[in-house]
Amino acid sequence: MNFKRMMIVVVLSIVVVSFSCTSETKESDKMMSENIYGFNVTDIDGNEVSLNEYKGKVVLIVNVASKCGYTKQYTGLQAIYEKYKDQGFVVLGFPCNQFGGQEPGTEKEIKEFCEANFNVTFPMFSKIDVNGDNTHPLYKYLKSNAKGTLGTQDIKWNFAKFLVNKNGVVQDRIGTQTTPESMTEQIEKLLAE
């Protein structure tokens, strides 16, 4: 191979590697987003929703389940939603079946369960994965910006909570055992900012 051909091969190799890195970077850009507003999700009725709709609000994002020991937290989530919704607060519920198969139903069944048993009126969304290979991009962002115990990223169980400020930036990751009602001080502080 002559020198000129060898240089062409080297240049083409560099171009291919650069293109490959650029593609990977674009995919990871969503994860490295500065806030939640660039993400789209599907609501419980199958409609696509941009989280940009919640711009300027304090948001509590929760992975929920209907057949869990913590399912009663729906009561507290609804109570704090009703208490603060007129001040610019919203709860977003994301059903997830990754923990003990405790959210096995269809979206229709989940919606009916939540309305009938807990009078849920805050926005609910389609089932997603919060861990593993199929983790929803929103949850990749949340977990990378608010790590769990000892710096872990995986969600440990149902009803893990992420508190997001009015600029769409994650402020805190709150464990399953923390009840929604006990979060009023944090919520009020963010609403006042």
Backbone as CSV, one residue per row, in Angstrom:
resi,resn,N_x,N_y,N_z,CA_x,CA_y,CA_z,C_x,C_y,C_z
1,MET,0.854,-1.174,0.000,0.000,0.000,0.000,0.898,1.236,0.000
2,ASN,0.629,2.137,-0.927,1.471,3.321,-0.973,1.048,4.322,0.103
3,PHE,1.917,5.319,0.308,1.719,6.308,1.375,0.401,7.064,1.232
4,LYS,0.051,7.463,0.006,-1.166,8.231,-0.234,-2.402,7.423,0.148
5,ARG,-2.442,6.153,-0.259,-3.564,5.284,0.095,-3.650,5.079,1.604
6,MET,-2.518,4.904,2.238,-2.487,4.692,3.668,-3.040,5.922,4.397
7,MET,-2.704,7.112,3.936,-3.211,8.337,4.551,-4.732,8.450,4.378
8,ILE,-5.245,8.055,3.226,-6.696,8.073,2.993,-7.393,7.131,3.968
9,VAL,-6.831,5.931,4.154,-7.401,4.955,5.081,-7.401,5.520,6.504
10,VAL,-6.295,6.153,6.906,-6.201,6.731,8.252,-7.246,7.836,8.430
11,VAL,-7.359,8.721,7.455,-8.328,9.817,7.531,-9.754,9.272,7.603
12,LEU,-10.071,8.289,6.768,-11.414,7.692,6.799,-11.688,7.036,8.142
13,SER,-10.697,6.391,8.716,-10.867,5.757,10.032,-11.197,6.797,11.094
14,ILE,-10.486,7.931,11.025,-10.746,9.009,11.985,-12.162,9.542,11.820
15,VAL,-12.600,9.716,10.582,-13.955,10.213,10.311,-14.995,9.246,10.863
16,VAL,-14.804,7.942,10.622,-15.751,6.930,11.109,-15.807,6.945,12.631
17,VAL,-14.665,6.983,13.296,-14.626,7.001,14.759,-15.293,8.280,15.282
18,SER,-15.016,9.421,14.660,-15.624,10.689,15.091,-17.129,10.643,14.946
19,PHE,-17.630,10.116,13.825,-19.066,10.010,13.597,-19.701,9.110,14.644
20,SER,-19.051,7.986,14.934,-19.559,7.038,15.922,-19.657,7.702,17.291
21,CYS,-18.630,8.439,17.683,-18.644,9.126,18.978,-19.723,10.199,19.025
22,THR,-19.934,10.913,17.924,-20.957,11.946,17.857,-22.339,11.340,18.043
23,SER,-22.603,10.190,17.420,-23.905,9.530,17.562,-24.155,9.133,19.003
24,GLU,-23.139,8.572,19.655,-23.292,8.171,21.048,-23.505,9.392,21.931
25,THR,-22.824,10.479,21.636,-22.967,11.698,22.420,-24.384,12.237,22.316
26,LYS,-24.972,12.225,21.109,-26.333,12.746,20.957,-27.311,11.945,21.804
27,GLU,-27.139,10.613,21.846,-28.012,9.770,22.657,-27.842,10.110,24.137
28,SER,-26.607,10.335,24.559,-26.388,10.617,25.971,-26.737,12.057,26.331
29,ASP,-26.865,12.936,25.331,-27.233,14.322,25.603,-28.561,14.406,26.348
30,LYS,-29.519,13.556,25.981,-30.814,13.553,26.665,-30.622,13.248,28.141
31,MET,-29.725,12.261,28.419,-29.475,11.912,29.810,-28.793,13.064,30.538
32,MET,-27.991,13.823,29.827,-27.252,14.900,30.445,-28.044,16.210,30.380
33,SER,-29.323,16.121,30.089,-30.189,17.290,30.000,-30.075,18.110,31.281
34,GLU,-30.274,19.398,31.156,-30.192,20.281,32.309,-31.462,20.255,33.156
35,ASN,-32.579,19.780,32.572,-33.840,19.741,33.308,-34.765,18.693,32.674
36,ILE,-35.952,18.564,33.238,-36.889,17.537,32.777,-37.676,17.948,31.539
37,TYR,-37.573,19.209,31.126,-38.470,19.728,30.098,-38.239,19.170,28.701
38,GLY,-37.100,18.562,28.456,-36.837,18.005,27.132,-37.388,16.611,26.937
39,PHE,-38.015,16.045,27.952,-38.490,14.664,27.872,-39.973,14.598,27.516
40,ASN,-40.305,13.590,26.722,-41.693,13.286,26.401,-42.060,11.980,27.080
41,VAL,-43.276,11.891,27.542,-43.780,10.689,28.197,-45.167,10.391,27.628
42,THR,-45.665,9.209,27.903,-46.999,8.827,27.445,-47.924,8.768,28.652
43,ASP,-49.041,9.476,28.580,-49.945,9.457,29.730,-50.723,8.137,29.784
44,ILE,-51.467,7.958,30.838,-52.156,6.683,31.081,-53.220,6.386,30.032
45,ASP,-53.630,7.425,29.274,-54.606,7.241,28.199,-53.945,7.064,26.836
46,GLY,-52.598,7.019,26.807,-51.886,6.779,25.557,-51.495,8.022,24.779
47,ASN,-51.666,9.200,25.364,-51.306,10.452,24.688,-49.875,10.854,25.020
48,GLU,-49.145,11.349,24.012,-47.793,11.833,24.266,-47.860,13.200,24.943
49,VAL,-47.041,13.357,25.972,-47.024,14.588,26.760,-45.581,15.071,26.874
50,SER,-45.361,16.346,26.610,-44.049,16.950,26.842,-44.007,17.437,28.282
51,LEU,-42.934,17.120,28.984,-42.815,17.603,30.365,-42.622,19.119,30.407
52,ASN,-42.444,19.722,29.252,-42.399,21.178,29.154,-43.720,21.791,29.643
53,GLU,-44.785,20.984,29.622,-46.094,21.457,30.127,-46.042,21.821,31.609
54,TYR,-45.038,21.297,32.316,-44.950,21.528,33.756,-43.900,22.582,34.110
55,LYS,-43.477,23.337,33.096,-42.493,24.400,33.302,-43.030,25.397,34.322
56,GLY,-42.177,25.765,35.273,-42.573,26.732,36.288,-43.271,26.127,37.490
57,LYS,-43.461,24.812,37.489,-44.117,24.146,38.619,-43.091,23.339,39.418
58,VAL,-43.385,23.134,40.677,-42.637,22.179,41.495,-43.267,20.823,41.202
59,VAL,-42.436,19.840,40.878,-42.931,18.540,40.428,-42.409,17.433,41.341
60,LEU,-43.295,16.521,41.703,-42.900,15.312,42.430,-43.161,14.129,41.507
61,ILE,-42.096,13.431,41.116,-42.195,12.284,40.207,-42.042,11.014,41.030
62,VAL,-43.011,10.089,40.880,-43.057,8.890,41.721,-43.323,7.654,40.868
63,ASN,-42.536,6.576,41.101,-42.871,5.294,40.466,-43.843,4.568,41.396
64,VAL,-45.016,4.266,40.872,-46.123,3.766,41.686,-46.486,2.317,41.332
65,ALA,-47.231,1.678,42.235,-47.701,0.308,42.012,-48.986,0.087,42.799
66,SER,-49.866,-0.740,42.250,-51.193,-0.949,42.832,-51.275,-2.065,43.866
67,LYS,-50.292,-2.956,43.877,-50.380,-4.113,44.762,-49.170,-4.192,45.698
68,CYS,-48.798,-3.055,46.236,-47.598,-2.933,47.065,-48.006,-2.559,48.487
69,GLY,-47.168,-2.888,49.441,-47.418,-2.483,50.816,-47.447,-0.962,50.971
70,TYR,-46.826,-0.263,50.026,-46.787,1.198,50.067,-47.870,1.848,49.206
71,THR,-48.750,1.057,48.606,-49.799,1.593,47.729,-50.647,2.633,48.444
72,LYS,-50.782,2.495,49.762,-51.572,3.473,50.529,-50.981,4.885,50.427
73,GLN,-49.734,5.004,49.940,-49.150,6.341,49.756,-49.893,7.149,48.694
74,TYR,-50.704,6.485,47.874,-51.550,7.233,46.939,-52.392,8.272,47.689
75,THR,-52.852,7.911,48.885,-53.661,8.834,49.691,-52.879,10.103,49.996
76,GLY,-51.643,9.936,50.440,-50.796,11.083,50.752,-50.413,11.883,49.520
77,LEU,-50.137,11.185,48.416,-49.801,11.886,47.168,-50.967,12.748,46.705
78,GLN,-52.176,12.200,46.778,-53.356,12.961,46.378,-53.578,14.139,47.321
79,ALA,-53.343,13.919,48.618,-53.556,14.990,49.610,-52.601,16.161,49.375
80,ILE,-51.312,15.872,49.129,-50.388,16.995,48.922,-50.627,17.647,47.557
81,TYR,-51.066,16.860,46.584,-51.404,17.445,45.282,-52.549,18.445,45.443
82,GLU,-53.604,18.024,46.143,-54.753,18.918,46.353,-54.371,20.155,47.167
83,LYS,-53.513,19.971,48.156,-53.122,21.073,49.033,-52.319,22.137,48.291
84,TYR,-51.452,21.718,47.362,-50.512,22.661,46.742,-50.713,22.905,45.241
85,LYS,-51.656,22.228,44.614,-51.776,22.349,43.154,-52.068,23.781,42.696
86,ASP,-52.825,24.520,43.482,-53.144,25.900,43.094,-51.969,26.853,43.304
87,GLN,-50.924,26.361,43.977,-49.721,27.168,44.200,-48.612,26.805,43.199
88,GLY,-48.916,25.872,42.287,-47.918,25.510,41.279,-47.186,24.217,41.563
89,PHE,-47.866,23.241,42.158,-47.274,21.944,42.482,-48.030,20.849,41.745
90,VAL,-47.309,19.827,41.287,-47.956,18.699,40.631,-47.230,17.397,40.978
91,VAL,-48.001,16.341,41.094,-47.467,14.990,41.274,-47.618,14.273,39.943
92,LEU,-46.579,13.565,39.512,-46.642,12.756,38.292,-46.394,11.304,38.680
93,GLY,-47.382,10.440,38.438,-47.276,9.037,38.801,-46.908,8.158,37.613
94,PHE,-45.857,7.361,37.775,-45.385,6.458,36.725,-45.461,5.015,37.205
95,PRO,-46.500,4.274,36.805,-46.599,2.873,37.186,-45.398,2.084,36.684
96,CYS,-44.962,1.135,37.519,-43.805,0.302,37.171,-44.028,-1.093,37.748
97,ASN,-43.788,-2.111,36.935,-44.015,-3.495,37.356,-42.708,-4.233,37.646
98,GLN,-41.628,-3.509,37.912,-40.321,-4.124,38.085,-40.032,-4.615,39.496
99,PHE,-40.889,-4.313,40.449,-40.611,-4.673,41.834,-41.652,-5.670,42.334
100,GLY,-41.305,-6.929,42.276,-42.200,-7.983,42.745,-43.455,-8.140,41.903
101,GLY,-43.455,-7.632,40.670,-44.632,-7.749,39.805,-45.862,-7.114,40.419
102,GLN,-45.675,-5.994,41.122,-46.764,-5.401,41.887,-47.592,-4.375,41.115
103,GLU,-47.336,-4.269,39.798,-48.174,-3.412,38.941,-48.456,-4.184,37.647
104,PRO,-49.216,-5.301,37.769,-49.413,-6.180,36.611,-50.497,-5.732,35.631
105,GLY,-51.344,-4.821,36.042,-52.517,-4.466,35.231,-52.200,-3.650,33.997
106,THR,-53.229,-3.486,33.183,-53.136,-2.610,32.009,-53.272,-1.166,32.479
107,GLU,-52.990,-0.227,31.594,-53.146,1.174,31.953,-54.586,1.477,32.358
108,LYS,-55.545,0.893,31.640,-56.961,1.113,31.971,-57.268,0.605,33.382
109,GLU,-56.757,-0.582,33.706,-56.992,-1.156,35.038,-56.330,-0.309,36.130
110,ILE,-55.125,0.166,35.850,-54.411,0.997,36.822,-55.187,2.288,37.075
111,LYS,-55.626,2.925,35.998,-56.378,4.184,36.120,-57.656,3.971,36.929
112,GLU,-58.399,2.912,36.613,-59.643,2.626,37.339,-59.367,2.352,38.811
113,PHE,-58.314,1.597,39.098,-57.936,1.280,40.477,-57.641,2.561,41.256
114,CYS,-56.829,3.433,40.660,-56.419,4.672,41.343,-57.600,5.602,41.594
115,GLU,-58.483,5.703,40.613,-59.651,6.572,40.774,-60.634,6.003,41.787
116,ALA,-60.889,4.689,41.700,-61.886,4.062,42.577,-61.422,3.967,44.027
117,ASN,-60.142,3.691,44.246,-59.653,3.443,45.606,-59.020,4.652,46.281
118,PHE,-58.491,5.585,45.491,-57.765,6.708,46.094,-58.176,8.068,45.535
119,ASN,-59.196,8.097,44.683,-59.666,9.356,44.077,-58.529,10.166,43.453
120,VAL,-57.591,9.457,42.799,-56.428,10.121,42.208,-56.854,11.038,41.066
121,THR,-56.423,12.297,41.153,-56.689,13.253,40.085,-55.395,13.835,39.514
122,PHE,-54.250,13.528,40.151,-52.993,14.026,39.598,-52.634,13.215,38.346
123,PRO,-51.790,13.760,37.467,-51.472,13.075,36.210,-50.796,11.713,36.419
124,MET,-51.331,10.733,35.709,-50.763,9.383,35.726,-50.302,9.051,34.307
125,PHE,-49.296,8.194,34.226,-48.685,7.888,32.942,-48.647,6.392,32.691
126,SER,-48.282,6.022,31.472,-48.187,4.610,31.106,-47.056,3.939,31.876
127,LYS,-47.156,2.630,31.992,-46.132,1.859,32.686,-44.780,2.032,32.007
128,ILE,-43.750,2.147,32.836,-42.386,2.272,32.332,-41.445,1.401,33.151
129,ASP,-40.227,1.243,32.650,-39.149,0.640,33.429,-38.325,1.776,34.019
130,VAL,-37.955,1.627,35.285,-37.128,2.630,35.943,-35.704,2.141,36.170
131,ASN,-35.467,0.860,35.921,-34.143,0.250,36.025,-33.904,-0.646,34.814
132,GLY,-32.647,-1.008,34.595,-32.320,-1.992,33.557,-32.152,-1.397,32.171
133,ASP,-32.049,-2.305,31.204,-31.772,-1.922,29.811,-32.849,-1.035,29.202
134,ASN,-34.096,-1.192,29.649,-35.200,-0.426,29.064,-35.646,0.749,29.929
135,THR,-34.748,1.221,30.785,-35.076,2.372,31.636,-35.520,3.542,30.773
136,HIS,-36.639,4.139,31.148,-37.136,5.314,30.420,-36.095,6.429,30.525
137,PRO,-35.861,7.178,29.435,-34.872,8.269,29.462,-35.081,9.268,30.604
138,LEU,-36.335,9.547,30.961,-36.594,10.458,32.079,-35.960,9.916,33.353
139,TYR,-36.135,8.620,33.581,-35.579,8.029,34.798,-34.065,7.921,34.745
140,LYS,-33.491,7.777,33.572,-32.027,7.828,33.455,-31.542,9.193,33.927
141,TYR,-32.237,10.231,33.476,-31.888,11.594,33.878,-32.061,11.778,35.393
142,LEU,-33.217,11.375,35.911,-33.486,11.560,37.340,-32.438,10.865,38.200
143,LYS,-32.158,9.608,37.871,-31.227,8.808,38.674,-29.799,9.331,38.591
144,SER,-29.416,9.850,37.442,-28.042,10.342,37.312,-27.862,11.687,38.014
145,ASN,-28.955,12.401,38.254,-28.875,13.706,38.900,-29.225,13.688,40.381
146,ALA,-29.732,12.581,40.866,-30.025,12.434,42.297,-29.802,10.970,42.649
147,LYS,-28.602,10.699,43.062,-28.226,9.309,43.348,-28.843,8.835,44.657
148,GLY,-28.937,7.527,44.784,-29.499,6.926,45.984,-28.448,6.723,47.060
149,THR,-28.762,5.867,48.006,-27.879,5.554,49.111,-26.534,5.067,48.599
150,LEU,-25.467,5.578,49.187,-24.091,5.215,48.825,-23.785,5.466,47.348
151,GLY,-24.476,6.426,46.754,-24.191,6.800,45.374,-24.751,5.863,44.322
152,THR,-25.623,4.951,44.720,-26.218,4.030,43.746,-27.239,4.768,42.890
153,GLN,-27.493,4.221,41.703,-28.473,4.862,40.828,-29.790,4.107,40.773
154,ASP,-29.760,2.790,40.874,-30.992,2.020,40.722,-32.057,2.430,41.732
155,ILE,-33.289,2.412,41.260,-34.439,2.599,42.149,-34.570,1.294,42.940
156,LYS,-34.794,1.422,44.246,-34.823,0.229,45.102,-36.200,-0.434,45.178
157,TRP,-37.270,0.376,45.078,-38.610,-0.191,45.246,-39.650,0.806,44.736
158,ASN,-40.918,0.400,44.818,-42.034,1.270,44.443,-42.075,2.503,45.344
159,PHE,-42.648,3.561,44.820,-42.878,4.808,45.543,-41.590,5.536,45.942
160,ALA,-40.543,5.389,45.122,-39.376,6.268,45.249,-39.794,7.601,44.632
161,LYS,-39.285,8.699,45.177,-39.768,10.020,44.776,-38.607,10.935,44.374
162,PHE,-38.852,11.743,43.349,-37.883,12.754,42.926,-38.585,14.103,42.971
163,LEU,-38.006,15.035,43.719,-38.565,16.372,43.842,-37.799,17.304,42.908
164,VAL,-38.556,17.998,42.043,-37.986,18.832,40.981,-38.441,20.272,41.194
165,ASN,-37.504,21.230,41.058,-37.859,22.636,41.293,-38.551,23.275,40.088
166,LYS,-38.878,24.559,40.211,-39.620,25.274,39.164,-38.847,25.417,37.858
167,ASN,-37.533,25.184,37.907,-36.702,25.237,36.700,-36.512,23.857,36.083
168,GLY,-37.207,22.860,36.629,-37.129,21.512,36.086,-35.904,20.740,36.507
169,VAL,-35.209,21.214,37.543,-33.974,20.585,38.001,-34.260,19.719,39.233
170,VAL,-33.742,18.498,39.225,-33.936,17.587,40.353,-33.268,18.165,41.589
171,GLN,-34.030,18.225,42.685,-33.517,18.751,43.947,-33.231,17.659,44.967
172,ASP,-34.019,16.582,44.914,-33.857,15.556,45.938,-34.447,14.233,45.463
173,ARG,-33.861,13.176,45.957,-34.381,11.815,45.764,-34.816,11.348,47.134
174,ILE,-36.063,10.923,47.238,-36.655,10.591,48.521,-37.084,9.129,48.506
175,GLY,-36.689,8.405,49.514,-36.930,6.964,49.566,-38.381,6.579,49.736
176,THR,-38.624,5.324,49.478,-39.949,4.728,49.548,-40.619,4.932,50.899
177,GLN,-39.850,4.781,51.966,-40.446,4.832,53.310,-40.921,6.220,53.701
178,THR,-40.406,7.259,53.051,-40.814,8.626,53.388,-42.210,8.883,52.844
179,THR,-43.108,9.251,53.717,-44.486,9.483,53.292,-44.603,10.833,52.595
180,PRO,-45.519,10.934,51.643,-45.722,12.215,50.963,-46.070,13.349,51.930
181,GLU,-46.865,13.046,52.947,-47.295,14.079,53.897,-46.110,14.688,54.647
182,SER,-45.049,13.913,54.820,-43.894,14.419,55.571,-42.988,15.307,54.717
183,MET,-43.351,15.516,53.446,-42.526,16.294,52.525,-42.996,17.745,52.391
184,THR,-43.978,18.151,53.183,-44.578,19.479,52.999,-43.567,20.611,53.152
185,GLU,-42.632,20.488,54.087,-41.644,21.552,54.295,-40.779,21.738,53.047
186,GLN,-40.323,20.631,52.453,-39.513,20.708,51.232,-40.309,21.319,50.077
187,ILE,-41.560,20.900,49.953,-42.414,21.402,48.871,-42.649,22.902,49.030
188,GLU,-42.988,23.318,50.241,-43.259,24.734,50.498,-42.029,25.594,50.247
189,LYS,-40.858,25.081,50.598,-39.611,25.826,50.348,-39.394,26.048,48.862
190,LEU,-39.618,24.997,48.050,-39.436,25.126,46.607,-40.511,26.021,45.978
191,LEU,-41.714,25.956,46.504,-42.782,26.827,45.986,-42.485,28.293,46.260
192,ALA,-41.797,28.562,47.366,-41.500,29.948,47.755,-40.331,30.545,46.976
193,GLU,-39.540,29.703,46.316,-38.364,30.197,45.590,-38.746,30.922,44.320
